Amino acid sequence: MSTSRPTLDPEITSFVEQMQRAWASHPPLATLSPPEARAVAEEVRRPWRQGGPQMARTSEHMVPTRSGDLRIRLYDPGVARPAPALVYMHGGGFVLFSIDTHDRLMREYAAAAACLVVGVDYPLSPEHPYPAALNSIVDLVGWMHGPNAQRLGLGPAIALGGDSAGANLALSAAMTLRDRGEPDRITALLLNYGAFGAVCSDRAEALFGGPGAVLDRAEMEYYFDSYIGEPGKGHEIDDPYARPIIGDLHDLPPSLLIIPECDLLTEQSRAMEERMREANVEVSAIIYPGATHSFLEAMSVADIARRAIADGAAFVKARLAN
């Protein structure tokens, strides 16, 4: 297996350099409390959520769940109601980011897939460790099949999607619903550079991690430790709903894996694709040369990000129509 470092796409390189400069203008995240780190992250990501499609309507709602009231944002590009929906979970290692940092990405999906998008402000770790976020998403799906969702014009066809930690939550929610005897609640899974487990190989760290990387192994370990609520134990937990990379993948809905070539987590997505095929899941995977973790947020400056969003939206649109 090659150990040479792939070349980053020039437009993605510019995006990464701008992000690095923005992060460098603030104190290191390791020196900040989680709320302080989130405030910095919101500021750093602010420029990248500007512009993009305008929605016909955007509204926020509170949904009761086992983990407390859950804030959701409903993006409507102007579709006829009732309409199918993509429920989208933002990334950020279970610790950072929000529906605000991912606002433009969700608007892009709503416009391109011609569906409603439900952005989820799930409870963040370490204040709300596993399974708080997962439970809130499972409960949200149940709520979306009830009378309140009908009042909002939400149809029965639901796809789950997310990036990084959000892809973990989307997949784990589908596994949970399947094991509760409700596999038909989810029509499709859109899994963008998923963080399906904490373990990253030495090769992945050497090629794509280390100082200055968009994501490195130390960050992954911190994120999973925070998620599990046990320092030093995030990579050891044997719960498949927390680490779906070790889970039983049978009878899951059709899935699309969006995989950047130059990402610490590329190996996890490739392993997930192989395991899904072995479990007879209908799965597709697209690898984007020269792209790195979080590259979808570069949609305003990078053609490869726009292409990946269009691919994901086309998949969601086709599956929700079926």
ABEGO torsion letter per residue (X at the ends): XBABBBBBBAAAAAAAAAAAAAAAABBBAAABBAAAAAAAAAAAAAAAABEEBBBABBBBBBBBBAAEBBBBBBBBAGBBOBBBBBBBBBBGGGABEBAAAAAAAAAAAAAAAGBBBBBBBBBBOAABBOAAAAAAAAAAAAAAABAAAAAAGBBABBBBBEBEAAAAAAAAAAAAAAAAGBAAABABBBBBGBBABABBBAAAAAAABEBGBABBAAAAAAAAAAAAGBBGAAAABABAAABAAABBABGBBBBBBBBBABBAAAAAAAAAAAAAAAAGBBBBBBBBBGBBBGAAAAAAABAAAAAAAAAAAAAAAAAAAX
